[in-house]
Amino acid sequence: MTQTEQDPFFDIRPYHDQEVAGAIADLIADQEFIKAILHYRFPHLSGPFGWLLSPLVKAALKRKWSSLNSVRDVQLQVAAYMKKTMANTTTDFSYSGVEQLKKDQAYLFISNHRDIAMDPAIVNWCLHKYGMNTARIAIGDNLLKKDCVTTLMRLNKSFIVRRSAKGPREMLKALGQLSAYIHHSLGTEKQSIWIAQREGRAKDGNDYTDAAMLKMLYIEGRKQGLSFAEDIGQLHIVPVTISYELDPCDKAKVRELVQKQTQGHYQKGEFEDIDSIIQGITGMKGRVHVAFGKMVQPNVDSADELAAALDAEIYRNYRLFPINYLAAGVEHDSIGAEDRAIWQAKLAEHSEAEQQWLKTMYGAPVFKRQQQAEQDAAKQ
């Protein structure tokens, strides 16, 4: 019997406890991984002194990670790192709605997507602080161009979404495996899942749920003979709204948006996603709020209906900051002189075309929440 026959999710799932120590040993032995650490931690020394620093980094990692022998051990290490990261890169952090979650229940958390690494990390930080198990994280294989990155992500409870599958047959097989794995994780293993509401970050601030992703979820439910509503009911879907006061990657995002607008396309650099991940983790975010919305009720009959329900709850739960109102051109009592000065300084760093996208990016939540409030009022 092959490995895949014994474990149908072997090639996409996160590592199990018994695989952790071996995966960590592989990482430490991976010279490309060590070079990446040297490049980002010691950029001025990694070139001429890389040969000298490399064994020192390996020795330090062995000492630091020698006691990690389970998925929980890794998660506690990640939690310690997150505590430092949030302290250094946010001025205030808050979350709401977790009290509705049952600690012994597995949930499918679907959130808006603004940052590659921090979105799921912050959701898991909230769950950890509340005393729940952290969620497994969906990550596209477009971000896993290096073996060491794949190993690192799978150590951190990530499972692989095969976006690079070629042809209809291969794509359908990949989507079927992904849908089956999500159901298996939630139903059999009782492990929660985090997945973004759409492929790719909402660089223009326009958060919306892609119905195609929801149709993927139902592949396994249909196979089980369930109606769409019945399948949604067993997935325990919770919409999550992540609100950042400041986006550490806003400069890169508006440059990309302007280039697409003026040239019709944008070609990413080889390590651009890695740079975005690092900038998103280490850059200043100001105030951050995470809102866990009401669990979706099994009264929706299609992916489009479910997408609309998720969007509505995400929009209702936006936490708006002065910068959002300023970008939208809306006056608000929360805006002070310092807020106006910060916004003007940010605008001054960009060209006129970039400024328009910056206003769109930061202003979109104001209009989305306002539109949702009007729709809710009309239904009453």
C-alpha positions as CSV (number, residue, x, y, z in Angstrom):
1,M,0.0,0.0,0.0
2,T,1.4,3.4,-1.0
3,Q,1.8,6.4,1.4
4,T,-1.1,8.2,-0.4
5,E,-3.4,5.1,0.0
6,Q,-2.6,4.9,3.7
7,D,-3.0,8.6,4.1
8,P,-5.0,10.3,1.3
9,F,-4.0,13.8,2.5
10,F,-0.3,13.1,3.1
11,D,0.8,15.5,0.4
12,I,-1.2,18.5,1.5
13,R,-1.8,18.2,5.3
14,P,0.2,19.7,8.1
15,Y,2.7,17.5,9.9
16,H,1.6,15.2,12.6
17,D,3.3,15.0,16.1
18,Q,5.6,12.1,15.1
19,E,6.8,14.1,12.0
20,V,7.7,17.3,13.8
21,A,11.2,16.4,15.0
22,G,12.2,15.1,11.6
23,A,10.8,18.1,9.8
24,I,12.8,20.5,12.1
25,A,16.0,18.5,11.5
26,D,15.4,18.8,7.7
27,L,14.9,22.6,8.1
28,I,18.1,23.1,10.1
29,A,20.0,21.0,7.5
30,D,18.6,23.0,4.6
31,Q,21.3,25.4,3.6
32,E,18.8,27.6,1.6
33,F,16.8,28.0,4.8
34,I,19.9,29.1,6.7
35,K,20.9,31.5,4.0
36,A,17.4,33.0,4.1
37,I,17.7,33.6,7.8
38,L,21.1,35.2,7.4
39,H,19.8,37.4,4.5
40,Y,16.9,38.8,6.5
41,R,18.5,38.9,10.0
42,F,22.0,40.0,9.1
43,P,21.7,41.5,5.6
44,H,25.1,43.3,5.7
45,L,27.1,40.3,7.0
46,S,25.4,37.4,5.3
47,G,27.5,37.8,2.1
48,P,31.1,38.1,3.2
49,F,30.7,36.2,6.5
50,G,28.0,33.7,5.6
51,W,30.4,30.8,5.8
52,L,31.2,31.8,9.4
53,L,27.7,32.7,10.5
54,S,26.0,29.6,9.0
55,P,27.2,27.0,11.5
56,L,26.4,29.4,14.3
57,V,22.8,29.9,13.2
58,K,22.4,26.1,12.8
59,A,23.7,25.6,16.4
60,A,21.4,28.3,17.7
61,L,18.4,26.7,16.0
62,K,19.3,23.2,17.3
63,R,19.4,24.6,20.9
64,K,16.2,26.6,20.5
65,W,14.2,23.9,18.8
66,S,15.6,20.7,20.4
67,S,12.6,20.5,22.7
68,L,9.9,20.7,20.0
69,N,8.5,17.3,19.5
70,S,4.8,17.9,18.8
71,V,2.4,20.2,17.0
72,R,1.5,21.8,20.3
73,D,5.1,22.4,21.1
74,V,5.5,24.3,17.8
75,Q,2.3,26.3,18.4
76,L,3.5,27.4,21.8
77,Q,6.7,28.6,20.2
78,V,4.7,30.5,17.6
79,A,2.6,32.0,20.3
80,A,5.6,33.3,22.2
81,Y,6.9,34.9,18.9
82,M,3.4,36.3,18.2
83,K,3.3,37.9,21.7
84,K,6.5,39.8,20.9
85,T,5.4,40.7,17.4
86,M,2.1,42.1,18.5
87,A,3.8,44.1,21.3
88,N,6.3,45.6,18.8
89,T,4.1,46.3,15.8
90,T,0.7,47.3,17.2
91,T,-0.4,50.2,19.4
92,D,-3.5,48.4,20.6
93,F,-5.0,44.9,20.0
94,S,-8.5,43.8,20.7
95,Y,-10.9,41.0,19.7
96,S,-14.6,40.2,20.1
97,G,-17.1,37.5,19.6
98,V,-14.9,34.6,20.8
99,E,-17.3,34.0,23.8
100,Q,-19.8,32.5,21.4
101,L,-17.3,29.7,20.4
102,K,-17.4,26.4,22.2
103,K,-13.9,25.3,23.1
104,D,-14.6,21.6,22.2
105,Q,-16.1,22.4,18.8
106,A,-14.2,22.7,15.5
107,Y,-15.0,25.7,13.3
108,L,-14.4,26.8,9.7
109,F,-13.2,30.4,10.1
110,I,-13.5,32.4,6.9
111,S,-12.0,35.9,7.1
112,N,-11.3,38.9,4.9
113,H,-7.7,38.8,3.6
114,R,-5.3,41.7,3.9
115,D,-2.0,40.1,4.9
116,I,-0.5,36.8,3.8
117,A,0.9,35.6,7.1
118,M,-0.6,37.8,9.8
119,D,-4.3,37.2,9.0
120,P,-4.3,33.6,10.1
121,A,-1.6,34.2,12.7
122,I,-3.8,36.9,14.4
123,V,-6.9,34.7,14.3
124,N,-4.9,31.9,15.9
125,W,-3.5,34.4,18.5
126,C,-7.0,35.2,19.5
127,L,-8.0,31.5,19.8
128,H,-4.9,30.8,21.8
129,K,-5.6,33.7,24.2
130,Y,-9.1,32.4,24.6
131,G,-7.9,28.9,25.5
132,M,-8.9,27.2,22.2
133,N,-6.8,25.0,19.9
134,T,-5.4,27.0,17.0
135,A,-6.8,26.5,13.6
136,R,-5.1,24.8,10.6
137,I,-4.3,27.3,7.9
138,A,-5.0,27.1,4.2
139,I,-2.0,28.3,2.1
140,G,-1.7,28.4,-1.7
141,D,1.2,26.5,-3.3
142,N,2.1,29.7,-5.2
143,L,3.7,30.8,-1.9
144,L,5.6,27.5,-1.5
145,K,8.3,27.8,-4.2
146,K,11.1,26.5,-1.9
147,D,11.1,23.2,0.0
148,C,12.1,24.9,3.2
149,V,9.1,27.2,3.0
150,T,6.8,24.2,2.6
151,T,8.3,22.5,5.6
152,L,8.1,25.6,7.7
153,M,4.4,26.2,6.8
154,R,3.4,22.6,7.4
155,L,5.1,22.7,10.8
156,N,2.8,25.7,11.6
157,K,-0.4,23.7,11.0
158,S,-0.7,24.8,7.3
159,F,-2.2,22.7,4.6
160,I,-1.7,23.2,0.9
161,V,-4.2,24.6,-1.6
162,R,-3.0,23.4,-5.1
163,R,-3.6,26.5,-7.2
164,S,-1.0,25.4,-9.7
165,A,-2.9,22.3,-10.8
166,K,-3.0,22.2,-14.6
167,G,-6.0,21.1,-16.7
168,P,-9.6,20.4,-15.7
169,R,-9.1,16.9,-14.5
170,E,-6.1,17.7,-12.3
171,M,-7.8,20.7,-11.0
172,L,-11.0,18.8,-10.1
173,K,-8.9,16.1,-8.3
174,A,-7.1,18.8,-6.3
175,L,-10.3,20.6,-5.3
176,G,-11.9,17.3,-4.4
177,Q,-9.0,16.3,-2.2
178,L,-9.0,19.8,-0.5
179,S,-12.7,19.6,0.2
180,A,-12.4,16.1,1.6
181,Y,-9.5,17.2,3.8
182,I,-11.4,20.2,5.2
183,H,-14.4,18.0,6.1
184,H,-12.0,15.3,7.6
185,S,-10.2,17.9,9.7
186,L,-13.4,19.5,11.0
187,G,-15.5,16.3,11.4
188,T,-13.2,13.5,12.2
189,E,-10.1,15.1,13.7
190,K,-12.1,18.0,15.3
191,Q,-9.5,20.5,14.2
192,S,-10.6,24.0,13.2
193,I,-9.7,25.5,9.8
194,W,-8.8,29.1,8.7
195,I,-9.3,30.0,5.0
196,A,-9.4,33.4,3.3
197,Q,-12.7,34.5,1.7
198,R,-11.0,34.7,-1.7
199,E,-7.7,33.8,-3.4
200,G,-5.2,36.7,-3.0
201,R,-5.2,39.7,-0.7
202,A,-7.8,42.5,-1.1
203,K,-5.2,45.0,-2.1
204,D,-7.7,47.6,-3.1
205,G,-9.6,47.2,0.2
206,N,-12.6,45.5,-1.6
207,D,-13.3,42.5,0.7
208,Y,-15.7,40.0,-0.9
209,T,-16.2,36.2,-0.7
210,D,-15.5,34.2,-3.8
211,A,-18.4,31.8,-4.4
212,A,-16.1,29.4,-6.3
213,M,-14.3,28.8,-3.0
214,L,-17.6,27.9,-1.3
215,K,-18.5,25.6,-4.2
216,M,-15.2,23.8,-3.5
217,L,-16.2,23.3,0.1
218,Y,-19.4,21.5,-1.1
219,I,-17.7,19.0,-3.3
220,E,-17.3,16.6,-0.4
221,G,-20.8,17.3,0.9
222,R,-22.4,16.6,-2.5
223,K,-20.4,13.3,-2.6
224,Q,-21.9,12.4,0.8
225,G,-25.4,13.0,-0.6
226,L,-26.0,16.2,1.5
227,S,-27.9,19.3,0.3
228,F,-25.9,22.5,0.3
229,A,-27.6,23.7,3.5
230,E,-27.0,20.4,5.3
231,D,-23.3,20.5,4.4
232,I,-22.9,24.1,5.5
233,G,-24.5,23.2,8.8
234,Q,-21.9,20.5,9.6
235,L,-19.0,22.8,8.8
236,H,-19.8,25.4,11.5
237,I,-18.7,28.4,9.5
238,V,-17.8,31.5,11.4
239,P,-17.0,34.7,9.4
240,V,-14.1,36.8,10.8
241,T,-13.4,40.4,10.2
242,I,-9.8,41.6,10.7
243,S,-9.3,45.4,10.8
244,Y,-5.8,46.9,10.6
245,E,-5.4,50.6,11.3
246,L,-2.3,50.6,9.1
247,D,-1.2,48.3,6.4
248,P,2.6,47.6,6.4
249,C,2.4,46.6,2.8
250,D,0.3,49.6,1.5
251,K,3.2,51.1,-0.5
252,A,3.8,47.9,-2.4
253,K,0.1,47.3,-3.0
254,V,-0.6,50.7,-4.5
255,R,2.4,50.4,-6.7
256,E,1.0,47.2,-8.1
257,L,-2.5,48.6,-8.5
258,V,-1.1,51.6,-10.4
259,Q,1.0,49.5,-12.7
260,K,-2.0,47.2,-13.5
261,Q,-4.1,50.3,-14.2
262,T,-1.6,51.9,-16.5
263,Q,0.1,48.9,-18.1
264,G,-2.6,46.2,-17.8
265,H,-0.4,43.8,-16.0
266,Y,2.0,43.3,-13.1
267,Q,4.9,40.9,-12.9
268,K,5.9,39.9,-9.4
269,G,9.5,39.7,-8.4
270,E,10.9,36.2,-7.5
271,F,10.9,36.9,-3.8
272,E,8.2,39.5,-3.6
273,D,5.7,37.3,-1.7
274,I,8.4,36.5,0.9
275,D,9.2,40.2,1.2
276,S,5.5,40.9,1.7
277,I,5.3,38.2,4.4
278,I,8.2,39.7,6.3
279,Q,7.0,43.3,5.9
280,G,3.5,42.3,7.0
281,I,4.9,40.6,10.1
282,T,7.5,43.2,11.1
283,G,5.8,46.4,9.9
284,M,3.7,48.8,12.1
285,K,0.0,48.0,12.1
286,G,-1.3,50.6,14.6
287,R,-4.5,49.4,16.2
288,V,-5.8,46.0,15.2
289,H,-9.2,44.4,16.0
290,V,-10.5,40.9,15.2
291,A,-14.2,40.3,15.3
292,F,-15.6,36.8,15.2
293,G,-19.1,37.0,13.7
294,K,-22.2,35.0,14.2
295,M,-22.0,31.4,13.0
296,V,-23.7,30.9,9.6
297,Q,-27.0,29.2,10.0
298,P,-27.9,26.3,7.6
299,N,-30.6,28.2,5.8
300,V,-28.7,29.1,2.6
301,D,-29.2,27.0,-0.5
302,S,-26.4,28.1,-2.8
303,A,-22.8,29.4,-2.8
304,D,-23.9,32.8,-3.9
305,E,-26.3,33.1,-0.9
306,L,-23.6,31.9,1.5
307,A,-21.1,34.4,0.0
308,A,-23.6,37.3,0.5
309,A,-24.2,36.2,4.1
310,L,-20.5,36.0,4.9
311,D,-19.9,39.4,3.3
312,A,-22.7,41.0,5.2
313,E,-21.4,39.8,8.6
314,I,-17.8,40.8,7.7
315,Y,-18.9,44.3,6.7
316,R,-21.0,44.7,9.9
317,N,-18.0,43.9,12.0
318,Y,-15.4,46.3,10.5
319,R,-13.6,48.3,13.2
320,L,-13.2,51.8,11.6
321,F,-10.2,54.0,12.5
322,P,-9.7,57.7,11.8
323,I,-7.5,56.9,8.8
324,N,-10.5,55.1,7.2
325,Y,-12.7,58.1,7.5
326,L,-10.0,60.4,6.2
327,A,-9.4,58.2,3.2
328,A,-13.2,58.1,2.5
329,G,-13.5,61.9,2.9
330,V,-16.0,61.4,5.8
331,E,-15.8,63.6,8.9
332,H,-16.0,61.8,12.2
333,D,-15.6,62.6,15.9
334,S,-12.7,60.2,16.2
335,I,-10.5,62.2,13.9
336,G,-7.9,64.4,15.6
337,A,-5.2,66.8,14.4
338,E,-2.5,64.1,14.8
339,D,-4.6,61.7,12.6
340,R,-4.9,64.4,9.9
341,A,-1.1,65.0,10.0
342,I,-0.3,61.3,9.8
343,W,-2.7,60.9,6.8
344,Q,-1.3,63.9,5.0
345,A,2.3,62.6,5.5
346,K,1.3,59.2,4.1
347,L,-0.3,60.8,1.1
348,A,2.9,62.9,0.5
349,E,4.9,59.7,0.1
350,H,2.9,58.7,-3.0
351,S,2.3,59.9,-6.5
352,E,-1.1,61.3,-7.4
353,A,-2.2,58.0,-9.0
354,E,-1.0,56.1,-6.0
355,Q,-2.8,58.5,-3.7
356,Q,-6.1,57.6,-5.4
357,W,-5.6,53.9,-4.7
358,L,-4.4,54.6,-1.2
359,K,-7.7,56.4,-0.5
360,T,-9.6,53.5,-2.1
361,M,-7.8,50.9,0.0
362,Y,-8.3,52.7,3.3
363,G,-11.7,54.1,2.6
364,A,-13.4,51.0,1.3
365,P,-14.4,49.7,4.8
366,V,-16.3,52.9,5.5
367,F,-18.5,52.6,2.5
368,K,-18.9,48.8,2.8
369,R,-20.1,49.1,6.4
370,Q,-22.4,52.0,5.6
371,Q,-24.0,50.1,2.7
372,Q,-24.5,47.1,4.9
373,A,-26.1,49.2,7.6
374,E,-28.5,50.7,5.0
375,Q,-29.4,47.2,3.8
376,D,-30.0,45.9,7.3
377,A,-32.2,49.0,8.1
378,A,-34.3,48.4,5.0
379,K,-35.1,44.8,6.1
380,Q,-36.4,45.9,9.5
